[in-house]
């Protein structure tokens, strides 16, 4: 049916959002480390 496709799309979107958030956190931690070493 069509519900499976909707579930897959929502799952993919959720994973993408988590990945973006994790990448942003990693970048923020990297800049914080650079500032600490400066």
SULRABEL-V168825 format. One record per backbone hydrogen bond with DSSP energy under -0.5 kcal/mol. CO is the residue of the C=O (numbers start at 1). NH is the residue of the N-H. E is the energy in kcal/mol with one decimal. If there is no record, write none. Layout:
co=CO nh=NH e=E
co=CO nh=NH e=E
//
This chain:
co=2 nh=6 e=-1.8
co=3 nh=7 e=-2.5
co=4 nh=8 e=-2.3
co=5 nh=9 e=-2.5
co=6 nh=10 e=-2.5
co=7 nh=11 e=-2.2
co=8 nh=12 e=-2.5
co=9 nh=13 e=-2.6
co=10 nh=14 e=-2.2
co=11 nh=15 e=-2.3
co=12 nh=16 e=-2.4
co=13 nh=17 e=-2.3
co=14 nh=18 e=-2.2
co=15 nh=19 e=-2.4
co=16 nh=20 e=-2.5
co=17 nh=21 e=-2.3
co=18 nh=22 e=-2.5
co=19 nh=23 e=-2.4
co=20 nh=24 e=-2.3
co=21 nh=25 e=-2.3
co=22 nh=26 e=-2.3
co=23 nh=27 e=-2.3
co=24 nh=28 e=-2.4
co=25 nh=29 e=-2.4
co=26 nh=30 e=-2.0
co=27 nh=31 e=-2.3
co=28 nh=32 e=-2.1
co=29 nh=33 e=-2.1
co=30 nh=34 e=-2.1
co=31 nh=35 e=-2.4
co=32 nh=36 e=-1.9
co=33 nh=37 e=-1.9
co=34 nh=38 e=-1.0
//
